[in-house]
């Protein structure tokens, strides 16, 4: 889509980027988005993309995450001095990642 024919309205939500597909978050995100308002979908996609980028930077895959990895992500969020609501939403999105049985019950 070019800038001239970009018809974004208030309901426009960006496509799921390759980074999410690479780490396996794309389908989990699609499942979680059903029924969300466009603004919430945008926030979830942004959060998922940030988590995917964090995973890729740390050479991690969701299926291999440990509790220590999730604590490291929580610490990363805390270092950014986010509002509790924002950090909790980001952690909720991170918990959508496909796993091989590791439950992630890490609160902000």
C-alpha positions as protocol buffer text, in pm:
chain_id: "A"
residue {
  index: 1
  type: UNK
  ca { x: 0 y: 0 z: 0 }
}
residue {
  index: 2
  type: UNK
  ca { x: 146 y: 335 z: -92 }
}
residue {
  index: 3
  type: UNK
  ca { x: 109 y: 652 z: 107 }
}
residue {
  index: 4
  type: UNK
  ca { x: -122 y: 798 z: -160 }
}
residue {
  index: 5
  type: UNK
  ca { x: -380 y: 520 z: -146 }
}
residue {
  index: 6
  type: UNK
  ca { x: -342 y: 442 z: 221 }
}
residue {
  index: 7
  type: UNK
  ca { x: -700 y: 426 z: 345 }
}
residue {
  index: 8
  type: UNK
  ca { x: -623 y: 367 z: 710 }
}
residue {
  index: 9
  type: UNK
  ca { x: -911 y: 452 z: 929 }
}
residue {
  index: 10
  type: UNK
  ca { x: -960 y: 411 z: 1301 }
}
residue {
  index: 11
  type: UNK
  ca { x: -1005 y: 36 z: 1256 }
}
residue {
  index: 12
  type: UNK
  ca { x: -677 y: -19 z: 1067 }
}
residue {
  index: 13
  type: UNK
  ca { x: -448 y: -274 z: 1231 }
}
residue {
  index: 14
  type: UNK
  ca { x: -101 y: -348 z: 1091 }
}
residue {
  index: 15
  type: UNK
  ca { x: -25 y: -689 z: 946 }
}
residue {
  index: 16
  type: UNK
  ca { x: 148 y: -943 z: 1165 }
}
residue {
  index: 17
  type: UNK
  ca { x: 518 y: -897 z: 1090 }
}
residue {
  index: 18
  type: UNK
  ca { x: 765 y: -1169 z: 1001 }
}
residue {
  index: 19
  type: UNK
  ca { x: 934 y: -1147 z: 1344 }
}
residue {
  index: 20
  type: UNK
  ca { x: 615 y: -1281 z: 1504 }
}
residue {
  index: 21
  type: UNK
  ca { x: 595 y: -1566 z: 1257 }
}
residue {
  index: 22
  type: UNK
  ca { x: 964 y: -1645 z: 1310 }
}
residue {
  index: 23
  type: UNK
  ca { x: 917 y: -1701 z: 1684 }
}
residue {
  index: 24
  type: UNK
  ca { x: 575 y: -1863 z: 1650 }
}
residue {
  index: 25
  type: UNK
  ca { x: 364 y: -1587 z: 1804 }
}
residue {
  index: 26
  type: UNK
  ca { x: 153 y: -1517 z: 1495 }
}
residue {
  index: 27
  type: UNK
  ca { x: -125 y: -1773 z: 1550 }
}
residue {
  index: 28
  type: UNK
  ca { x: -140 y: -1717 z: 1926 }
}
residue {
  index: 29
  type: UNK
  ca { x: -180 y: -1345 z: 1859 }
}
residue {
  index: 30
  type: UNK
  ca { x: -454 y: -1402 z: 1603 }
}
residue {
  index: 31
  type: UNK
  ca { x: -641 y: -1623 z: 1851 }
}
residue {
  index: 32
  type: UNK
  ca { x: -609 y: -1365 z: 2129 }
}
residue {
  index: 33
  type: UNK
  ca { x: -720 y: -1075 z: 1909 }
}
residue {
  index: 34
  type: UNK
  ca { x: -1065 y: -1208 z: 1833 }
}
residue {
  index: 35
  type: UNK
  ca { x: -1321 y: -977 z: 1987 }
}
residue {
  index: 36
  type: UNK
  ca { x: -1073 y: -701 z: 2073 }
}
residue {
  index: 37
  type: UNK
  ca { x: -1129 y: -344 z: 1967 }
}
residue {
  index: 38
  type: UNK
  ca { x: -891 y: -209 z: 1701 }
}
residue {
  index: 39
  type: UNK
  ca { x: -692 y: -3 z: 1952 }
}
residue {
  index: 40
  type: UNK
  ca { x: -643 y: -310 z: 2170 }
}
residue {
  index: 41
  type: UNK
  ca { x: -538 y: -517 z: 1868 }
}
residue {
  index: 42
  type: UNK
  ca { x: -279 y: -254 z: 1779 }
}
residue {
  index: 43
  type: UNK
  ca { x: -146 y: -255 z: 2137 }
}
residue {
  index: 44
  type: UNK
  ca { x: -131 y: -636 z: 2146 }
}
residue {
  index: 45
  type: UNK
  ca { x: 51 y: -646 z: 1811 }
}
residue {
  index: 46
  type: UNK
  ca { x: 299 y: -385 z: 1924 }
}
residue {
  index: 47
  type: UNK
  ca { x: 359 y: -575 z: 2247 }
}
residue {
  index: 48
  type: UNK
  ca { x: 396 y: -904 z: 2060 }
}
residue {
  index: 49
  type: UNK
  ca { x: 640 y: -750 z: 1815 }
}
residue {
  index: 50
  type: UNK
  ca { x: 848 y: -607 z: 2098 }
}
residue {
  index: 51
  type: UNK
  ca { x: 852 y: -946 z: 2271 }
}
residue {
  index: 52
  type: UNK
  ca { x: 947 y: -1120 z: 1944 }
}
residue {
  index: 53
  type: UNK
  ca { x: 1230 y: -872 z: 1893 }
}
residue {
  index: 54
  type: UNK
  ca { x: 1348 y: -931 z: 2251 }
}
residue {
  index: 55
  type: UNK
  ca { x: 1341 y: -1308 z: 2189 }
}
residue {
  index: 56
  type: UNK
  ca { x: 1537 y: -1275 z: 1867 }
}
residue {
  index: 57
  type: UNK
  ca { x: 1794 y: -1043 z: 2028 }
}
residue {
  index: 58
  type: UNK
  ca { x: 1845 y: -1301 z: 2302 }
}
residue {
  index: 59
  type: UNK
  ca { x: 1843 y: -1593 z: 2055 }
}
residue {
  index: 60
  type: UNK
  ca { x: 1544 y: -1751 z: 2228 }
}
residue {
  index: 61
  type: UNK
  ca { x: 1238 y: -1933 z: 2099 }
}
residue {
  index: 62
  type: UNK
  ca { x: 909 y: -1941 z: 2290 }
}
residue {
  index: 63
  type: UNK
  ca { x: 913 y: -2322 z: 2296 }
}
residue {
  index: 64
  type: UNK
  ca { x: 1246 y: -2315 z: 2484 }
}
residue {
  index: 65
  type: UNK
  ca { x: 1169 y: -2040 z: 2737 }
}
residue {
  index: 66
  type: UNK
  ca { x: 1243 y: -2101 z: 3101 }
}
residue {
  index: 67
  type: UNK
  ca { x: 1117 y: -1924 z: 3410 }
}
residue {
  index: 68
  type: UNK
  ca { x: 1452 y: -1744 z: 3419 }
}
residue {
  index: 69
  type: UNK
  ca { x: 1394 y: -1617 z: 3065 }
}
residue {
  index: 70
  type: UNK
  ca { x: 1053 y: -1481 z: 3159 }
}
residue {
  index: 71
  type: UNK
  ca { x: 1198 y: -1315 z: 3469 }
}
residue {
  index: 72
  type: UNK
  ca { x: 1462 y: -1158 z: 3246 }
}
residue {
  index: 73
  type: UNK
  ca { x: 1187 y: -1022 z: 3018 }
}
residue {
  index: 74
  type: UNK
  ca { x: 997 y: -890 z: 3321 }
}
residue {
  index: 75
  type: UNK
  ca { x: 1319 y: -721 z: 3440 }
}
residue {
  index: 76
  type: UNK
  ca { x: 1366 y: -574 z: 3093 }
}
residue {
  index: 77
  type: UNK
  ca { x: 1016 y: -424 z: 3115 }
}
residue {
  index: 78
  type: UNK
  ca { x: 1081 y: -290 z: 3466 }
}
residue {
  index: 79
  type: UNK
  ca { x: 1400 y: -121 z: 3348 }
}
residue {
  index: 80
  type: UNK
  ca { x: 1190 y: 68 z: 3093 }
}
residue {
  index: 81
  type: UNK
  ca { x: 985 y: 223 z: 3379 }
}
residue {
  index: 82
  type: UNK
  ca { x: 651 y: 136 z: 3221 }
}
residue {
  index: 83
  type: UNK
  ca { x: 320 y: 190 z: 3392 }
}
residue {
  index: 84
  type: UNK
  ca { x: 205 y: -127 z: 3569 }
}
residue {
  index: 85
  type: UNK
  ca { x: -89 y: -164 z: 3331 }
}
residue {
  index: 86
  type: UNK
  ca { x: 140 y: -147 z: 3027 }
}
residue {
  index: 87
  type: UNK
  ca { x: 393 y: -389 z: 3171 }
}
residue {
  index: 88
  type: UNK
  ca { x: 119 y: -634 z: 3272 }
}
residue {
  index: 89
  type: UNK
  ca { x: -32 y: -620 z: 2922 }
}
residue {
  index: 90
  type: UNK
  ca { x: 310 y: -686 z: 2769 }
}
residue {
  index: 91
  type: UNK
  ca { x: 360 y: -984 z: 3002 }
}
residue {
  index: 92
  type: UNK
  ca { x: 13 y: -1113 z: 2912 }
}
residue {
  index: 93
  type: UNK
  ca { x: 105 y: -1100 z: 2546 }
}
residue {
  index: 94
  type: UNK
  ca { x: 435 y: -1277 z: 2618 }
}
residue {
  index: 95
  type: UNK
  ca { x: 239 y: -1553 z: 2791 }
}
residue {
  index: 96
  type: UNK
  ca { x: 57 y: -1617 z: 2462 }
}
residue {
  index: 97
  type: UNK
  ca { x: 375 y: -1766 z: 2322 }
}
residue {
  index: 98
  type: UNK
  ca { x: 351 y: -2135 z: 2237 }
}
residue {
  index: 99
  type: UNK
  ca { x: 522 y: -2346 z: 2500 }
}
residue {
  index: 100
  type: UNK
  ca { x: 624 y: -2702 z: 2562 }
}
residue {
  index: 101
  type: UNK
  ca { x: 471 y: -2711 z: 2908 }
}
residue {
  index: 102
  type: UNK
  ca { x: 645 y: -2435 z: 3100 }
}
residue {
  index: 103
  type: UNK
  ca { x: 377 y: -2233 z: 3274 }
}
residue {
  index: 104
  type: UNK
  ca { x: 461 y: -1868 z: 3308 }
}
residue {
  index: 105
  type: UNK
  ca { x: 304 y: -1715 z: 3615 }
}
residue {
  index: 106
  type: UNK
  ca { x: 525 y: -1412 z: 3655 }
}
residue {
  index: 107
  type: UNK
  ca { x: 354 y: -1099 z: 3779 }
}
residue {
  index: 108
  type: UNK
  ca { x: 487 y: -749 z: 3731 }
}
